[in-house]
Amino acid sequence: MSFQQQNQPQTNWQPQQVPGKFNHGGHEVFDVHEVLSTTIGALNVYTLLRQFVKDPELTDIMNRQYQFIQDEYNITLECFQTGRDPSKPTQSYMMKQNNDFVYGMKQQQPKKPVQSANEINDAVVSGLLLGQLKAIATGKTFAALETTNPVVRRVLQDSIPNDIEMAYELSLYQNKHGYYQVPQLTQQDMTMMVNAYAKAQGQSPYTH
């Protein structure tokens, strides 16, 4: 076979039809594995840290979030293994916190790593849980963008808002107790930043 023949494009290529159970691309398989592993890690962290919690409100948040994360894990695992719609649809997480953030900074002791388990308190626990949820949301976003199976992609994308909501609930809890402070710009700077953009005008050039 000549060099020219070897480098000619193949014209008889046909799409490969695979059963739903194996309807996954390589990137998808690895990324969903990472999501499932990260979720197990988060559930383990919730279990390990529960013993250190003193605030009943944080305990309630942890219990509700643990159950919801576990359900999402099972739903994701089921559709990943079967390639079909899961037996239970993705739910919407409903937090109990209100949406009122306290803005501004107060002088506090600088944060540093704990040196023993005796230093683990509600502030440390809620911060660790917040980090776990951010990791899950980030991992699911990456995985959804690489997923070819339509069911798995939909399950991943539908569950991301729930992980964001749970992270938001924990940040509100932290803010209310002074563990998570939110700096704010001056009103003058904020006004300039908010009004730094204008609405797009005119018709799209692609409509003609």
C-alpha atoms as one frame of an Amber mdcrd trajectory, in Angstrom:
protein
   0.000   0.000   0.000   1.412   3.379  -0.962   1.900   6.295   1.406  -0.877
   8.166  -0.399  -3.281   5.256   0.080  -2.384   4.968   3.758  -3.236   8.616
   4.391  -6.504   8.749   2.483  -9.551   9.344   4.715 -11.699   6.305   5.428
 -15.038   6.606   3.671 -16.725   3.475   5.052 -16.784   4.540   8.730 -20.105
   3.869  10.450 -21.260   5.096  13.860 -21.040   2.345  16.465 -24.307   1.487
  18.139 -23.896   0.302  21.720 -26.410  -0.854  24.359 -27.541   1.783  26.858
 -25.590   0.086  29.639 -22.345   0.788  27.755 -23.410   4.110  26.258 -20.566
   6.053  27.869 -17.515   7.774  26.431 -14.077   7.371  27.952 -13.887  10.881
  29.435 -17.367  10.425  30.871 -16.450   7.172  32.625 -13.409   8.663  34.310
 -15.148  11.913  35.295 -18.241  10.175  36.698 -15.951   7.845  38.653 -14.373
  10.968  40.119 -17.809  12.379  41.005 -18.877   9.163  42.735 -15.586   8.940
  44.611 -15.768  12.597  45.699 -19.343  12.085  46.881 -18.378   9.058  48.958
 -15.587  11.126  50.465 -18.041  13.884  51.355 -20.458  11.427  52.982 -17.582
   9.980  54.992 -16.586  13.468  56.143 -20.174  14.178  57.266 -20.150  10.926
  59.266 -16.743  11.534  60.841 -17.441  15.148  61.826 -20.891  14.651  63.335
 -19.362  13.727  66.714 -17.714  17.156  67.033 -20.842  19.264  66.469 -22.315
  21.164  69.403 -24.961  23.309  67.695 -28.306  21.494  67.127 -28.932  23.722
  64.086 -25.737  22.506  62.419 -26.614  18.916  63.313 -29.986  19.366  61.602
 -28.316  20.806  58.483 -25.851  17.926  58.386 -28.539  15.265  58.762 -30.720
  16.739  56.011 -27.796  17.275  53.661 -26.334  13.823  54.292 -29.611  12.139
  53.319 -29.951  14.298  50.212 -26.351  13.733  49.071 -26.772   9.996  49.613
 -29.938   9.955  47.489 -28.190  11.879  44.699 -25.275   9.453  44.869 -27.616
   6.472  44.470 -29.486   8.122  41.585 -26.240   8.939  39.758 -24.855   5.460
  40.349 -28.018   3.772  39.093 -28.235   5.646  35.794 -24.466   5.314  35.271
 -24.649   1.538  35.669 -27.829   1.019  33.624 -27.712   3.859  31.091 -31.439
   4.349  31.710 -33.641   6.709  33.683 -33.207   6.109  37.426 -36.081   4.638
  39.422 -36.221   7.850  41.474 -36.094  11.326  39.887 -33.725  14.057  41.046
 -35.317  16.161  43.785 -34.852  19.834  44.668 -33.067  20.597  47.931 -34.929
  23.008  50.197 -32.831  24.764  52.811 -34.185  26.226  56.048 -31.885  29.251
  56.193 -33.119  32.652  55.055 -31.112  34.568  52.450 -29.969  37.415  54.688
 -26.193  37.825  54.645 -24.478  40.099  57.147 -21.959  42.230  55.250 -18.814
  43.796  56.637 -15.677  42.713  58.436 -14.951  42.554  62.161 -11.553  42.025
  63.742 -10.973  38.325  64.466  -8.114  36.044  65.379  -6.277  34.829  62.242
  -7.353  31.352  61.152  -4.841  28.506  61.259  -4.910  24.695  60.964  -6.002
  22.772  64.046  -3.319  20.850  65.891  -5.587  18.249  67.503  -9.111  16.871
  67.326  -9.958  18.832  70.474  -9.859  22.042  68.416 -12.534  20.858  65.968
 -15.619  22.994  66.592 -18.740  24.071  64.698 -16.785  26.652  62.704 -14.252
  24.062  61.549 -16.939  21.466  60.781 -19.137  23.797  58.738 -16.088  25.030
  56.809 -14.998  21.494  55.947 -18.499  20.566  54.800 -18.680  23.684  52.635
 -15.440  22.635  50.943 -16.832  19.164  50.264 -19.939  20.560  48.575 -17.901
  22.925  46.423 -15.790  19.965  45.288 -18.895  17.939  44.397 -20.481  20.820
  42.442 -17.247  21.481  40.557 -16.709  17.797  39.755 -20.262  17.336  38.505
 -19.957  20.389  36.257 -16.786  19.050  34.639 -18.333  15.581  34.290 -21.586
  16.864  32.775 -19.620  18.724  30.096 -17.821  15.491  29.151 -20.820  13.143
  29.375 -22.257  11.559  26.234 -24.994   9.448  27.820 -28.082  11.714  27.807
 -29.542  10.321  31.032 -26.329  10.601  33.035 -25.724  14.114  31.693 -29.208
  15.234  32.701 -28.932  13.694  36.179 -25.595  15.411  36.730 -26.757  18.815
  35.503 -30.024  18.621  37.456 -28.211  17.844  40.704 -25.609  20.636  40.475
 -28.069  23.358  41.651 -28.787  21.226  44.736 -25.107  21.057  45.664 -24.837
  24.819  45.195 -27.923  25.304  47.385 -26.477  23.130  50.163 -23.187  25.032
  49.989 -25.129  28.295  50.158 -27.016  27.041  53.216 -23.748  26.303  54.995
 -22.249  29.679  54.040 -25.358  31.395  55.447 -25.006  29.382  58.651 -21.341
  30.340  58.900 -22.067  33.995  58.194 -24.809  34.147  60.844 -22.385  32.848
  63.481 -19.468  35.024  62.388 -17.414  32.183  60.912 -17.677  33.510  57.335
 -17.391  37.254  56.860 -18.341  39.016  53.639 -16.439  42.179  52.728 -18.270
  44.806  50.705 -17.213  47.642  48.426 -18.070  51.239  49.274 -21.409  52.383
  47.855 -19.612  54.617  45.361 -17.396  51.788  44.071 -20.291  49.349  44.004
 -22.454  51.775  42.034 -19.678  52.184  39.467 -19.166  48.421  39.169 -22.880
  47.604  38.926 -23.379  50.228  36.208 -20.202  49.409  34.276 -22.190  47.574
  31.579 -25.075  48.588  29.321 -27.827  46.560  27.694 -27.058  45.187  24.229
 -28.974  46.977  21.456 -29.924  46.188  17.897 -30.794  43.023  16.016 -28.532
  40.028  15.774 -26.469  40.020  12.551 -27.380  36.358  12.152 -31.117  36.999
  11.696 -30.733  38.314   8.134
